[in-house]
């Protein structure tokens, strides 16, 4: 695995036109390696979430180049990009985004169903991950019947169920109390980190910095520096 | 994913219920009102169904079966002389009053059949024999007469007597007829006796009933008769449609029923379309998440269309089912009119499909514009 999992070179992303143009990313450069948990930190509005969006191809860039998991995203057609994202990327969102009318088993099996797996296979794998995350007895519960921490565990199961190579986490602990947030990060580290996978976490929750292998600091749309986590 | 789509829909009970109720109401209103309209149109041509004859001959001015301009007796011979006519007989039809024993009156539709052949006789006799019409003062009445007379205290049975224009009428049979638009009961008698019951006029023959010879179609026969000056002949099925179209063109009935049907469609579009749009709107965040997780527009479109068609199917089934239940109830009572041909089911289904497609397309428009990146906001 000589090639980095994620390579971002001179990426610029703006919103709006003319005088209203806002630079969300200005000449961003960084790399993320397989087997690491990279945390992107910085104040609100510094471009962290925009960077996550362009990394996984849900947002296009104005200039620069992004190579994720061996693919140049700007060279991929929209349909191809969507299929690739479905197979190779797992998502963990700040608000969990679990569908309230589906059981946690159904929620966790969604990525596999999107990729064409049968219901039986999808639910078996989803049940395996949910059990691994300690919710094996709640498979038929609905998200509203779970605490925030439990819901985020289901979101982790959903992010892992289709064995993606890149896990993208957007403020995974922002909606949780300190204890639950810590527990979720522990579980994420235990279950998600593998030598052939990279986990990128965007956060401004300093309580979870300890889980990072490296920390990239962003400010005003620019990655100011990346350093190894001294607390690890 | 289609199973997931179904679960997303039916487990949101409030919106699912609202959607199904809206479409049920729409389907019920459309199918029930259309069926009552069709039933009413069938009633307008009741005489044509109750008096069976292949070809009806009338004055050229007559446009539909319930209006009569009497013919001269000589016209019968002219019709009989047309090549291709096997037989032609007189027929009297008019509205007159029956006086019951207690002095009360009831309007009736008096039908006078050819005395020799009784051509045009009622198809279904519930009691008695139609041939007994040849007995003195004999009449055959229908089930509507039995109902109407009973309301006035006269229980009709074979042998019951009443008067028409001060002349005695004795019931020798009770037949089954289709109710008519005019609502009065049918009283069948012979042509000659019918003329005795009604006041004298110069021209008295309402219609001529004709039958084509073998090898000549009823329509061809009617065309040949129509070449006679002053006469118009129509094959029965054509006459039924001419009668229906006359009522459609010359009365406000279609406007009245059409307004209700359009109202049903508007209510369906408004309630169901809006609720479905709301359903999509409230699920946008999750749909964006699905998009981010790799669901393409084709997959989301299939999910949305399936959801729309599930509520459409359930609403249609319930609406049409309720209309059929209503129909079943009223047909036992005999009124109001109700006739639900397959075209009504197809029309209602088509409108429901249209509403579902429209709702789904509005929702999909929103989803198509949705950036998956919004899930990170």
Interface residues (C-beta under 8 A of the other chain):
Chain A: X49 X52 X53 X56 X58 X59 X79 X82 X83 X85 X86 X87 X89 X91 X93 X94 X95 X97 X99 X101 X102 X106 X110 X111 X113 X114 X115 X119 X170
Chain B: X1 X3 X4 X7 X8 X11 X12 X283 X285 X286 X289 X290 X291 X292 X293 X294 X295 X296 X299 X371 X372 X373 X375 X376 X377
